[in-house]
Amino acid sequence: MIDVAEQEEVIRAVGDFALKASQVLGPLTAILYGSYARGDFNLWSNVDVLLVVRDE
């Protein structure tokens, strides 16, 4: 069973992380992928995040 509250908390945390990372790295795109993005996470799942930044 999916814990929607936990999934929403992780999504908020990823957003906070992306905001802080953008203050250091400049404009970026944050992509949540893996089990939390699919909604099939469990107790042992990690959080997969891809940050895409411009190469100047």
PDB file with one MODEL, atoms N, CA, C and O in Angstrom:
MODEL        1
ATOM      1  N   MET A   1       0.834  -1.185   0.000  1.00  0.00           N
ATOM      2  CA  MET A   1       0.000   0.000   0.000  1.00  0.00           C
ATOM      3  C   MET A   1       0.879   1.248   0.000  1.00  0.00           C
ATOM      4  O   MET A   1       1.844   1.334   0.760  1.00  0.00           O
ATOM      5  N   ILE A   2       0.547   2.204  -0.845  1.00  0.00           N
ATOM      6  CA  ILE A   2       1.326   3.427  -0.975  1.00  0.00           C
ATOM      7  C   ILE A   2       0.975   4.384   0.163  1.00  0.00           C
ATOM      8  O   ILE A   2      -0.197   4.645   0.436  1.00  0.00           O
ATOM      9  N   ASP A   3       2.006   4.895   0.814  1.00  0.00           N
ATOM     10  CA  ASP A   3       1.819   5.912   1.848  1.00  0.00           C
ATOM     11  C   ASP A   3       1.899   7.270   1.153  1.00  0.00           C
ATOM     12  O   ASP A   3       2.986   7.812   0.956  1.00  0.00           O
ATOM     13  N   VAL A   4       0.752   7.807   0.788  1.00  0.00           N
ATOM     14  CA  VAL A   4       0.688   9.049   0.025  1.00  0.00           C
ATOM     15  C   VAL A   4       1.334  10.196   0.787  1.00  0.00           C
ATOM     16  O   VAL A   4       2.017  11.025   0.186  1.00  0.00           O
ATOM     17  N   ALA A   5       1.132  10.260   2.096  1.00  0.00           N
ATOM     18  CA  ALA A   5       1.721  11.334   2.897  1.00  0.00           C
ATOM     19  C   ALA A   5       3.240  11.271   2.838  1.00  0.00           C
ATOM     20  O   ALA A   5       3.901  12.305   2.730  1.00  0.00           O
ATOM     21  N   GLU A   6       3.800  10.065   2.908  1.00  0.00           N
ATOM     22  CA  GLU A   6       5.257   9.924   2.828  1.00  0.00           C
ATOM     23  C   GLU A   6       5.752  10.332   1.451  1.00  0.00           C
ATOM     24  O   GLU A   6       6.764  11.022   1.334  1.00  0.00           O
ATOM     25  N   GLN A   7       5.049   9.913   0.412  1.00  0.00           N
ATOM     26  CA  GLN A   7       5.448  10.265  -0.946  1.00  0.00           C
ATOM     27  C   GLN A   7       5.405  11.786  -1.129  1.00  0.00           C
ATOM     28  O   GLN A   7       6.316  12.358  -1.727  1.00  0.00           O
ATOM     29  N   GLU A   8       4.373  12.438  -0.628  1.00  0.00           N
ATOM     30  CA  GLU A   8       4.274  13.894  -0.729  1.00  0.00           C
ATOM     31  C   GLU A   8       5.389  14.582   0.047  1.00  0.00           C
ATOM     32  O   GLU A   8       5.919  15.601  -0.396  1.00  0.00           O
ATOM     33  N   GLU A   9       5.746  14.029   1.206  1.00  0.00           N
ATOM     34  CA  GLU A   9       6.844  14.592   2.000  1.00  0.00           C
ATOM     35  C   GLU A   9       8.160  14.504   1.234  1.00  0.00           C
ATOM     36  O   GLU A   9       8.946  15.451   1.236  1.00  0.00           O
ATOM     37  N   VAL A  10       8.399  13.379   0.585  1.00  0.00           N
ATOM     38  CA  VAL A  10       9.622  13.209  -0.206  1.00  0.00           C
ATOM     39  C   VAL A  10       9.632  14.191  -1.374  1.00  0.00           C
ATOM     40  O   VAL A  10      10.666  14.793  -1.665  1.00  0.00           O
ATOM     41  N   ILE A  11       8.509  14.358  -2.037  1.00  0.00           N
ATOM     42  CA  ILE A  11       8.436  15.294  -3.161  1.00  0.00           C
ATOM     43  C   ILE A  11       8.720  16.715  -2.687  1.00  0.00           C
ATOM     44  O   ILE A  11       9.424  17.459  -3.370  1.00  0.00           O
ATOM     45  N   ARG A  12       8.190  17.105  -1.538  1.00  0.00           N
ATOM     46  CA  ARG A  12       8.486  18.435  -0.976  1.00  0.00           C
ATOM     47  C   ARG A  12       9.975  18.561  -0.654  1.00  0.00           C
ATOM     48  O   ARG A  12      10.580  19.597  -0.930  1.00  0.00           O
ATOM     49  N   ALA A  13      10.564  17.525  -0.078  1.00  0.00           N
ATOM     50  CA  ALA A  13      11.988  17.557   0.269  1.00  0.00           C
ATOM     51  C   ALA A  13      12.849  17.679  -0.984  1.00  0.00           C
ATOM     52  O   ALA A  13      13.851  18.395  -0.982  1.00  0.00           O
ATOM     53  N   VAL A  14      12.468  16.988  -2.045  1.00  0.00           N
ATOM     54  CA  VAL A  14      13.206  17.096  -3.309  1.00  0.00           C
ATOM     55  C   VAL A  14      13.105  18.523  -3.841  1.00  0.00           C
ATOM     56  O   VAL A  14      14.090  19.071  -4.336  1.00  0.00           O
ATOM     57  N   GLY A  15      11.928  19.123  -3.744  1.00  0.00           N
ATOM     58  CA  GLY A  15      11.767  20.515  -4.168  1.00  0.00           C
ATOM     59  C   GLY A  15      12.640  21.462  -3.365  1.00  0.00           C
ATOM     60  O   GLY A  15      13.261  22.363  -3.929  1.00  0.00           O
ATOM     61  N   ASP A  16      12.693  21.270  -2.054  1.00  0.00           N
ATOM     62  CA  ASP A  16      13.557  22.094  -1.197  1.00  0.00           C
ATOM     63  C   ASP A  16      15.022  21.907  -1.568  1.00  0.00           C
ATOM     64  O   ASP A  16      15.782  22.872  -1.646  1.00  0.00           O
ATOM     65  N   PHE A  17      15.413  20.648  -1.796  1.00  0.00           N
ATOM     66  CA  PHE A  17      16.790  20.347  -2.194  1.00  0.00           C
ATOM     67  C   PHE A  17      17.121  21.026  -3.517  1.00  0.00           C
ATOM     68  O   PHE A  17      18.190  21.620  -3.657  1.00  0.00           O
ATOM     69  N   ALA A  18      16.219  20.945  -4.483  1.00  0.00           N
ATOM     70  CA  ALA A  18      16.448  21.548  -5.797  1.00  0.00           C
ATOM     71  C   ALA A  18      16.579  23.066  -5.680  1.00  0.00           C
ATOM     72  O   ALA A  18      17.416  23.670  -6.351  1.00  0.00           O
ATOM     73  N   LEU A  19      15.767  23.675  -4.845  1.00  0.00           N
ATOM     74  CA  LEU A  19      15.847  25.124  -4.649  1.00  0.00           C
ATOM     75  C   LEU A  19      17.204  25.517  -4.072  1.00  0.00           C
ATOM     76  O   LEU A  19      17.824  26.469  -4.545  1.00  0.00           O
ATOM     77  N   LYS A  20      17.665  24.799  -3.062  1.00  0.00           N
ATOM     78  CA  LYS A  20      18.971  25.092  -2.465  1.00  0.00           C
ATOM     79  C   LYS A  20      20.099  24.823  -3.452  1.00  0.00           C
ATOM     80  O   LYS A  20      21.060  25.589  -3.518  1.00  0.00           O
ATOM     81  N   ALA A  21      19.992  23.748  -4.214  1.00  0.00           N
ATOM     82  CA  ALA A  21      21.014  23.432  -5.214  1.00  0.00           C
ATOM     83  C   ALA A  21      21.068  24.510  -6.289  1.00  0.00           C
ATOM     84  O   ALA A  21      22.149  24.843  -6.774  1.00  0.00           O
ATOM     85  N   SER A  22      19.922  25.056  -6.667  1.00  0.00           N
ATOM     86  CA  SER A  22      19.896  26.088  -7.710  1.00  0.00           C
ATOM     87  C   SER A  22      20.568  27.373  -7.238  1.00  0.00           C
ATOM     88  O   SER A  22      21.064  28.142  -8.061  1.00  0.00           O
ATOM     89  N   GLN A  23      20.595  27.617  -5.941  1.00  0.00           N
ATOM     90  CA  GLN A  23      21.274  28.797  -5.410  1.00  0.00           C
ATOM     91  C   GLN A  23      22.782  28.673  -5.581  1.00  0.00           C
ATOM     92  O   GLN A  23      23.485  29.681  -5.647  1.00  0.00           O
ATOM     93  N   VAL A  24      23.279  27.452  -5.652  1.00  0.00           N
ATOM     94  CA  VAL A  24      24.707  27.208  -5.838  1.00  0.00           C
ATOM     95  C   VAL A  24      25.037  26.986  -7.312  1.00  0.00           C
ATOM     96  O   VAL A  24      26.035  27.501  -7.816  1.00  0.00           O
ATOM     97  N   LEU A  25      24.198  26.221  -7.993  1.00  0.00           N
ATOM     98  CA  LEU A  25      24.492  25.783  -9.361  1.00  0.00           C
ATOM     99  C   LEU A  25      23.847  26.636 -10.441  1.00  0.00           C
ATOM    100  O   LEU A  25      24.189  26.502 -11.616  1.00  0.00           O
ATOM    101  N   GLY A  26      22.929  27.502 -10.070  1.00  0.00           N
ATOM    102  CA  GLY A  26      22.178  28.273 -11.060  1.00  0.00           C
ATOM    103  C   GLY A  26      20.947  27.494 -11.495  1.00  0.00           C
ATOM    104  O   GLY A  26      20.584  26.486 -10.889  1.00  0.00           O
ATOM    105  N   PRO A  27      20.309  27.981 -12.563  1.00  0.00           N
ATOM    106  CA  PRO A  27      19.072  27.331 -13.017  1.00  0.00           C
ATOM    107  C   PRO A  27      19.282  25.844 -13.277  1.00  0.00           C
ATOM    108  O   PRO A  27      20.298  25.432 -13.837  1.00  0.00           O
ATOM    109  N   LEU A  28      18.315  25.058 -12.863  1.00  0.00           N
ATOM    110  CA  LEU A  28      18.425  23.620 -13.051  1.00  0.00           C
ATOM    111  C   LEU A  28      17.052  22.990 -13.159  1.00  0.00           C
ATOM    112  O   LEU A  28      16.029  23.609 -12.868  1.00  0.00           O
ATOM    113  N   THR A  29      17.064  21.747 -13.583  1.00  0.00           N
ATOM    114  CA  THR A  29      15.859  20.926 -13.605  1.00  0.00           C
ATOM    115  C   THR A  29      16.095  19.756 -12.674  1.00  0.00           C
ATOM    116  O   THR A  29      17.128  19.091 -12.764  1.00  0.00           O
ATOM    117  N   ALA A  30      15.157  19.495 -11.782  1.00  0.00           N
ATOM    118  CA  ALA A  30      15.243  18.351 -10.871  1.00  0.00           C
ATOM    119  C   ALA A  30      14.217  17.316 -11.306  1.00  0.00           C
ATOM    120  O   ALA A  30      13.045  17.631 -11.509  1.00  0.00           O
ATOM    121  N   ILE A  31      14.672  16.080 -11.445  1.00  0.00           N
ATOM    122  CA  ILE A  31      13.803  14.988 -11.876  1.00  0.00           C
ATOM    123  C   ILE A  31      13.818  13.904 -10.811  1.00  0.00           C
ATOM    124  O   ILE A  31      14.868  13.345 -10.497  1.00  0.00           O
ATOM    125  N   LEU A  32      12.657  13.613 -10.261  1.00  0.00           N
ATOM    126  CA  LEU A  32      12.492  12.503  -9.323  1.00  0.00           C
ATOM    127  C   LEU A  32      12.157  11.271 -10.149  1.00  0.00           C
ATOM    128  O   LEU A  32      11.214  11.288 -10.939  1.00  0.00           O
ATOM    129  N   TYR A  33      12.926  10.202  -9.970  1.00  0.00           N
ATOM    130  CA  TYR A  33      12.664   8.976 -10.721  1.00  0.00           C
ATOM    131  C   TYR A  33      12.792   7.783  -9.786  1.00  0.00           C
ATOM    132  O   TYR A  33      13.156   7.944  -8.622  1.00  0.00           O
ATOM    133  N   GLY A  34      12.505   6.624 -10.272  1.00  0.00           N
ATOM    134  CA  GLY A  34      12.609   5.420  -9.457  1.00  0.00           C
ATOM    135  C   GLY A  34      11.319   5.138  -8.705  1.00  0.00           C
ATOM    136  O   GLY A  34      10.241   5.587  -9.094  1.00  0.00           O
ATOM    137  N   SER A  35      11.452   4.386  -7.620  1.00  0.00           N
ATOM    138  CA  SER A  35      10.273   3.874  -6.922  1.00  0.00           C
ATOM    139  C   SER A  35       9.389   4.971  -6.324  1.00  0.00           C
ATOM    140  O   SER A  35       8.168   4.818  -6.297  1.00  0.00           O
ATOM    141  N   TYR A  36       9.976   6.075  -5.845  1.00  0.00           N
ATOM    142  CA  TYR A  36       9.128   7.150  -5.306  1.00  0.00           C
ATOM    143  C   TYR A  36       8.348   7.841  -6.416  1.00  0.00           C
ATOM    144  O   TYR A  36       7.203   8.240  -6.206  1.00  0.00           O
ATOM    145  N   ALA A  37       8.938   7.987  -7.575  1.00  0.00           N
ATOM    146  CA  ALA A  37       8.216   8.590  -8.700  1.00  0.00           C
ATOM    147  C   ALA A  37       7.107   7.668  -9.193  1.00  0.00           C
ATOM    148  O   ALA A  37       6.025   8.128  -9.560  1.00  0.00           O
ATOM    149  N   ARG A  38       7.378   6.369  -9.201  1.00  0.00           N
ATOM    150  CA  ARG A  38       6.378   5.398  -9.667  1.00  0.00           C
ATOM    151  C   ARG A  38       5.307   5.129  -8.622  1.00  0.00           C
ATOM    152  O   ARG A  38       4.198   4.714  -8.958  1.00  0.00           O
ATOM    153  N   GLY A  39       5.636   5.364  -7.347  1.00  0.00           N
ATOM    154  CA  GLY A  39       4.685   5.096  -6.278  1.00  0.00           C
ATOM    155  C   GLY A  39       4.740   3.681  -5.751  1.00  0.00           C
ATOM    156  O   GLY A  39       3.817   3.245  -5.063  1.00  0.00           O
ATOM    157  N   ASP A  40       5.811   2.945  -6.061  1.00  0.00           N
ATOM    158  CA  ASP A  40       5.918   1.571  -5.553  1.00  0.00           C
ATOM    159  C   ASP A  40       7.091   1.413  -4.574  1.00  0.00           C
ATOM    160  O   ASP A  40       7.720   0.357  -4.512  1.00  0.00           O
ATOM    161  N   PHE A  41       7.371   2.473  -3.818  1.00  0.00           N
ATOM    162  CA  PHE A  41       8.465   2.466  -2.850  1.00  0.00           C
ATOM    163  C   PHE A  41       8.107   1.610  -1.641  1.00  0.00           C
ATOM    164  O   PHE A  41       6.942   1.294  -1.396  1.00  0.00           O
ATOM    165  N   ASN A  42       9.154   1.243  -0.889  1.00  0.00           N
ATOM    166  CA  ASN A  42       8.948   0.489   0.347  1.00  0.00           C
ATOM    167  C   ASN A  42       9.932   0.998   1.394  1.00  0.00           C
ATOM    168  O   ASN A  42      10.625   1.990   1.172  1.00  0.00           O
ATOM    169  N   LEU A  43       9.989   0.325   2.521  1.00  0.00           N
ATOM    170  CA  LEU A  43      10.844   0.740   3.632  1.00  0.00           C
ATOM    171  C   LEU A  43      12.308   0.862   3.221  1.00  0.00           C
ATOM    172  O   LEU A  43      13.027   1.702   3.762  1.00  0.00           O
ATOM    173  N   TRP A  44      12.760   0.048   2.285  1.00  0.00           N
ATOM    174  CA  TRP A  44      14.167   0.009   1.890  1.00  0.00           C
ATOM    175  C   TRP A  44      14.475   0.867   0.672  1.00  0.00           C
ATOM    176  O   TRP A  44      15.611   0.867   0.198  1.00  0.00           O
ATOM    177  N   SER A  45      13.512   1.583   0.164  1.00  0.00           N
ATOM    178  CA  SER A  45      13.714   2.398  -1.034  1.00  0.00           C
ATOM    179  C   SER A  45      14.553   3.634  -0.731  1.00  0.00           C
ATOM    180  O   SER A  45      14.449   4.238   0.337  1.00  0.00           O
ATOM    181  N   ASN A  46      15.384   3.988  -1.698  1.00  0.00           N
ATOM    182  CA  ASN A  46      16.096   5.256  -1.616  1.00  0.00           C
ATOM    183  C   ASN A  46      15.355   6.267  -2.484  1.00  0.00           C
ATOM    184  O   ASN A  46      14.373   5.925  -3.143  1.00  0.00           O
ATOM    185  N   VAL A  47      15.821   7.498  -2.482  1.00  0.00           N
ATOM    186  CA  VAL A  47      15.200   8.548  -3.288  1.00  0.00           C
ATOM    187  C   VAL A  47      16.163   8.879  -4.418  1.00  0.00           C
ATOM    188  O   VAL A  47      17.303   9.277  -4.179  1.00  0.00           O
ATOM    189  N   ASP A  48      15.697   8.712  -5.649  1.00  0.00           N
ATOM    190  CA  ASP A  48      16.522   8.957  -6.831  1.00  0.00           C
ATOM    191  C   ASP A  48      16.167  10.317  -7.419  1.00  0.00           C
ATOM    192  O   ASP A  48      15.018  10.569  -7.783  1.00  0.00           O
ATOM    193  N   VAL A  49      17.178  11.197  -7.509  1.00  0.00           N
ATOM    194  CA  VAL A  49      16.971  12.539  -8.049  1.00  0.00           C
ATOM    195  C   VAL A  49      18.076  12.826  -9.055  1.00  0.00           C
ATOM    196  O   VAL A  49      19.255  12.587  -8.793  1.00  0.00           O
ATOM    197  N   LEU A  50      17.678  13.339 -10.197  1.00  0.00           N
ATOM    198  CA  LEU A  50      18.622  13.754 -11.233  1.00  0.00           C
ATOM    199  C   LEU A  50      18.546  15.265 -11.343  1.00  0.00           C
ATOM    200  O   LEU A  50      17.463  15.823 -11.518  1.00  0.00           O
ATOM    201  N   LEU A  51      19.698  15.936 -11.240  1.00  0.00           N
ATOM    202  CA  LEU A  51      19.758  17.382 -11.441  1.00  0.00           C
ATOM    203  C   LEU A  51      20.408  17.645 -12.789  1.00  0.00           C
ATOM    204  O   LEU A  51      21.483  17.122 -13.081  1.00  0.00           O
ATOM    205  N   VAL A  52      19.755  18.454 -13.606  1.00  0.00           N
ATOM    206  CA  VAL A  52      20.282  18.820 -14.918  1.00  0.00           C
ATOM    207  C   VAL A  52      20.617  20.301 -14.861  1.00  0.00           C
ATOM    208  O   VAL A  52      19.750  21.134 -14.598  1.00  0.00           O
ATOM    209  N   VAL A  53      21.899  20.625 -15.114  1.00  0.00           N
ATOM    210  CA  VAL A  53      22.347  22.018 -15.090  1.00  0.00           C
ATOM    211  C   VAL A  53      22.968  22.373 -16.434  1.00  0.00           C
ATOM    212  O   VAL A  53      23.365  21.502 -17.209  1.00  0.00           O
ATOM    213  N   ARG A  54      23.039  23.659 -16.686  1.00  0.00           N
ATOM    214  CA  ARG A  54      23.665  24.119 -17.932  1.00  0.00           C
ATOM    215  C   ARG A  54      25.174  24.037 -17.801  1.00  0.00           C
ATOM    216  O   ARG A  54      25.732  24.328 -16.744  1.00  0.00           O
ATOM    217  N   ASP A  55      25.826  23.642 -18.872  1.00  0.00           N
ATOM    218  CA  ASP A  55      27.290  23.619 -18.938  1.00  0.00           C
ATOM    219  C   ASP A  55      27.723  24.878 -19.673  1.00  0.00           C
ATOM    220  O   ASP A  55      27.560  24.993 -20.887  1.00  0.00           O
ATOM    221  N   GLU A  56      28.274  25.812 -18.922  1.00  0.00           N
ATOM    222  CA  GLU A  56      28.633  27.088 -19.548  1.00  0.00           C
ATOM    223  C   GLU A  56      30.104  27.190 -19.773  1.00  0.00           C
ATOM    224  O   GLU A  56      30.580  28.200 -20.292  1.00  0.00           O
TER     225      GLU A  56
ENDMDL
END
